[in-house]
């Protein structure tokens, strides 16, 4: 399928700017003593370092090393453009500029290596998906039919517990002091009359209700 290339003003402007910057870098490198193919290699080295740093910034914008090398490559490109604009005598290049041009290949190699081998931040949209929890599979107990069944345990005979004697529910509890007092009255009555004191007489003497009087009479064995 043929695709027609449409002219773009931004693309044309980028080509013109890149060609002018390339020519300025070549002229500066040639003036600094780099002749032949070496003068043409300097613009390629500067532009490639600038592009590598820019690509690095697209992935990790907070990477300080990427900003550092982007600034160095940008200063080298802008410096060459400004130097060749008539502010510098290209026939008499100063020694410090010759030193910078001669040391640029090592600096560009170091910057490109660090940019390539630096760790990158993983974007949020490319993060590995969270593990999906698998549904729990219920355990199924399998019984083998070829194995003999274990005999059932013999029933343990229950020990017949002795039934406790029923206690009277309605019998009230007689305090010990009251029982001693009633015993003294009954003994005094028997000593004076020679016969046991009737239960109704003891109840009248103590002024107690019927259930409590009957309980005291039963304990004192009064009729």
C-alpha positions as CSV (number, residue, x, y, z in Angstrom):
1,X,0.0,0.0,0.0
2,X,1.5,3.3,-1.1
3,X,1.4,6.1,1.4
4,X,1.8,9.7,0.2
5,X,4.2,11.9,2.2
6,X,2.5,15.2,3.0
7,X,4.7,18.2,3.6
8,X,4.7,19.4,7.2
9,X,5.8,22.9,8.2
10,X,7.2,21.6,11.5
11,X,9.1,18.8,9.7
12,X,10.6,21.2,7.2
13,X,11.6,23.6,9.9
14,X,13.3,20.7,11.9
15,X,15.3,19.6,8.8
16,X,16.5,23.2,8.1
17,X,17.5,23.7,11.7
18,X,19.3,20.3,11.9
19,X,21.2,21.1,8.7
20,X,22.3,24.5,9.9
21,X,23.4,23.2,13.3
22,X,25.2,20.3,11.6
23,X,27.1,22.7,9.4
24,X,28.0,25.0,12.3
25,X,29.4,22.1,14.3
26,X,31.3,20.9,11.3
27,X,32.9,24.3,10.7
28,X,33.8,24.7,14.4
29,X,35.4,21.2,14.5
30,X,37.3,21.9,11.3
31,X,38.6,25.2,12.7
32,X,39.7,23.5,15.9
33,X,42.0,21.1,14.0
34,X,39.6,18.2,13.2
35,X,39.8,17.8,9.4
36,X,38.4,15.3,7.0
37,X,35.8,12.8,8.2
38,X,36.5,13.7,11.8
39,X,35.0,17.2,11.3
40,X,31.8,15.5,9.9
41,X,31.6,13.0,12.8
42,X,31.4,15.8,15.5
43,X,27.9,17.0,14.5
44,X,26.6,13.4,14.4
45,X,28.0,12.8,17.9
46,X,26.5,16.0,19.4
47,X,23.1,15.4,17.8
48,X,22.9,11.7,18.8
49,X,23.7,12.5,22.4
50,X,21.0,15.2,22.4
51,X,18.5,12.8,20.9
52,X,19.5,10.0,23.3
53,X,19.0,12.3,26.3
54,X,15.7,13.5,25.0
55,X,14.4,9.9,24.6
56,X,15.6,9.1,28.1
57,X,13.6,12.1,29.5
58,X,10.5,10.8,27.8
59,X,10.7,7.6,29.8
60,X,12.0,9.0,33.1
61,X,11.5,12.8,33.5
62,X,13.0,12.8,37.0
63,X,16.3,11.3,35.9
64,X,19.0,13.9,36.8
65,X,21.6,12.2,34.6
66,X,19.4,12.6,31.5
67,X,18.9,16.3,32.2
68,X,22.6,16.7,32.7
69,X,23.6,15.1,29.4
70,X,20.7,16.9,27.6
71,X,22.1,20.2,28.9
72,X,25.6,19.3,27.9
73,X,24.6,18.4,24.3
74,X,22.4,21.4,24.0
75,X,25.2,23.7,25.2
76,X,27.6,22.1,22.7
77,X,25.1,22.7,19.8
78,X,24.2,26.2,20.8
79,X,27.8,27.1,21.5
80,X,28.9,26.0,18.0
81,X,26.0,28.0,16.4
82,X,26.9,31.1,18.4
83,X,30.7,30.7,17.8
84,X,30.3,30.5,14.1
85,X,28.1,33.6,13.9
86,X,31.1,35.9,13.8
87,X,31.8,36.1,17.5
88,X,34.9,33.8,17.2
89,X,37.8,34.1,14.8
90,X,37.8,30.6,13.2
91,X,41.3,31.3,11.8
92,X,42.7,31.7,15.3
93,X,40.8,29.3,17.6
94,X,41.9,29.6,21.2
95,X,43.6,26.7,22.9
96,X,40.8,26.0,25.4
97,X,38.3,25.5,22.6
98,X,40.7,23.1,20.8
99,X,40.9,21.1,24.1
100,X,37.1,21.0,24.4
101,X,36.7,19.8,20.8
102,X,39.4,17.2,21.2
103,X,37.9,15.8,24.4
104,X,34.3,15.8,23.2
105,X,34.4,12.2,21.8
106,X,35.3,10.7,25.2
107,X,32.6,12.8,26.9
108,X,30.0,11.9,24.4
109,X,30.8,8.2,24.7
110,X,30.5,8.4,28.5
111,X,27.2,10.1,28.3
112,X,25.7,7.8,25.7
113,X,26.8,4.7,27.7
114,X,25.3,6.0,30.9
115,X,22.0,6.9,29.2
116,X,21.7,3.4,27.7
117,X,22.6,1.4,30.8
118,X,20.7,3.5,33.3
119,X,17.6,1.8,34.9
120,X,14.3,3.1,33.6
121,X,11.1,3.7,35.5
122,X,8.3,1.5,34.6
123,X,5.2,3.5,33.6
124,X,2.0,3.0,35.5
125,X,0.2,1.7,32.4
126,X,2.9,-0.9,31.8
127,X,3.1,-2.2,35.3
128,X,2.6,-6.0,35.7
129,X,-1.0,-6.9,36.4
130,X,-1.8,-7.9,39.9
131,X,-2.2,-11.6,40.5
132,X,-5.8,-12.8,40.3
133,X,-6.9,-14.8,43.2
134,X,-7.9,-18.3,42.2
135,X,-11.1,-19.6,43.6
136,X,-10.7,-22.1,46.4
137,X,-11.4,-25.7,45.3
138,X,-13.3,-27.7,47.9
139,X,-11.5,-30.8,49.1
140,X,-13.3,-34.0,48.3
141,X,-12.8,-36.9,50.6
142,X,-12.4,-40.1,48.6
143,X,-13.2,-43.5,50.2
144,X,-11.7,-46.6,48.8
145,X,-14.1,-49.5,48.4
146,X,-11.5,-52.2,48.2
147,X,-10.2,-51.6,51.8
148,X,-12.1,-53.3,54.6
149,X,-14.0,-51.1,56.8
150,X,-12.7,-50.7,60.4
151,X,-14.9,-52.3,63.0
152,X,-17.1,-50.0,64.9
153,X,-16.0,-49.4,68.5
154,X,-17.8,-51.5,71.1
155,X,-20.3,-49.5,73.1
156,X,-19.2,-48.6,76.6
157,X,-21.7,-49.7,79.2
158,X,-23.1,-46.8,81.0
159,X,-22.7,-46.9,84.7
160,X,-26.0,-46.6,86.4
161,X,-25.5,-43.7,88.8
162,X,-27.2,-44.0,92.0
163,X,-30.2,-41.8,92.0
164,X,-30.0,-39.2,94.8
165,X,-32.7,-39.2,97.3
166,X,-35.3,-36.6,96.6
167,X,-35.0,-33.7,98.9
168,X,-38.1,-31.9,100.0
169,X,-38.6,-28.9,97.8
170,X,-40.9,-27.1,100.1
171,X,-39.0,-27.7,103.3
172,X,-37.5,-24.4,104.4
173,X,-34.0,-24.1,105.8
174,X,-34.0,-23.7,109.6
175,X,-31.2,-21.5,111.0
176,X,-29.0,-23.1,113.6
177,X,-29.7,-20.4,116.2
178,X,-33.4,-20.7,115.8
179,X,-33.2,-24.5,116.1
180,X,-31.2,-24.3,119.3
181,X,-33.7,-21.8,120.7
182,X,-36.6,-24.1,119.9
183,X,-34.8,-27.1,121.4
184,X,-34.3,-25.2,124.7
185,X,-38.0,-24.3,124.8
186,X,-39.0,-27.9,124.1
187,X,-36.6,-29.3,126.7
188,X,-37.8,-26.8,129.3
189,X,-41.4,-27.8,128.6
190,X,-40.6,-31.5,128.9
191,X,-38.7,-30.9,132.1
192,X,-41.6,-29.0,133.7
193,X,-44.5,-31.1,132.4
194,X,-42.8,-34.5,131.9
195,X,-44.1,-34.8,128.3
196,X,-42.8,-33.7,124.9
197,X,-44.0,-30.3,123.8
198,X,-46.6,-30.4,121.0
199,X,-45.6,-29.0,117.6
200,X,-48.6,-26.6,117.6
201,X,-47.6,-25.3,121.0
202,X,-44.0,-24.7,119.9
203,X,-45.3,-22.9,116.8
204,X,-47.5,-20.7,118.9
205,X,-44.7,-20.0,121.4
206,X,-42.2,-19.0,118.7
207,X,-44.8,-17.2,116.5
208,X,-43.5,-18.9,113.3
209,X,-45.4,-19.7,110.1
210,X,-46.6,-23.3,109.6
211,X,-43.9,-24.6,107.2
212,X,-41.0,-23.3,109.4
213,X,-42.7,-24.7,112.6
214,X,-43.2,-28.1,110.9
215,X,-39.6,-28.1,109.9
216,X,-38.4,-27.4,113.4
217,X,-40.8,-30.0,114.9
218,X,-39.6,-32.6,112.4
219,X,-36.0,-32.0,113.4
220,X,-36.8,-32.0,117.1
221,X,-39.1,-35.1,116.6
222,X,-42.1,-33.4,118.1
223,X,-45.7,-34.5,117.3
